[in-house]
Amino acid sequence: MSARKSRKVRAPKANGKLNGHCPFRIGRSRTGLGVFATEPIRKGTFIVEYTGRLLTNKQCDEIPDNRYLFEVNARWTIDGSPRTNVARYINHSCRGNADPVIRDRRIRIKAIRNIEPGDEITYDYGKDHFNAYIKPHGCQCDKCRAKRRKARAEARAANARRKKRLERKLAQQAASRMH
Ligand SMILES: [Zn+2]
């Protein structure tokens, strides 16, 4: 396995940064690129805006599907696919530390926990996106990886117990044959 170095990628200039500066950088994550805090971000802080072309949902049906379409409400969707939309690099987590807040046809990503420097910034993409794009490949978020690790450990323990039982049984059979 190759060691994955976190490589700095310059954030495009026209990003949706809020509060005057950029408390994050784009870097290598488990699943490609991700967004990482470079300084402490207090719970409740707006981190970045999810920007892109504002389309009616009807217009959306007419363009090729892409995973960065973010439905704002029953009428509007933001097409966040341009690379200038830094927020598109924020990965999904089933237990994210941020959350999109939708208001006035704008999407802003807000910290819902205190985030430490070096932490990856993530939010829950929601059920529809999860089922369409993430579930088929297996979710790589910390929570799901921990869950799978636990399941594997339990399966290993159950196997070991089964093996022990079998060995005991064989030993008993061997012993009874000796008599
Ligand atoms: Zn997950």
Residues whose N, C-alpha, C, O or C-beta is under 5 A from the ligand:
A	BS01	ZN	S93 C94 C139 C141 C144
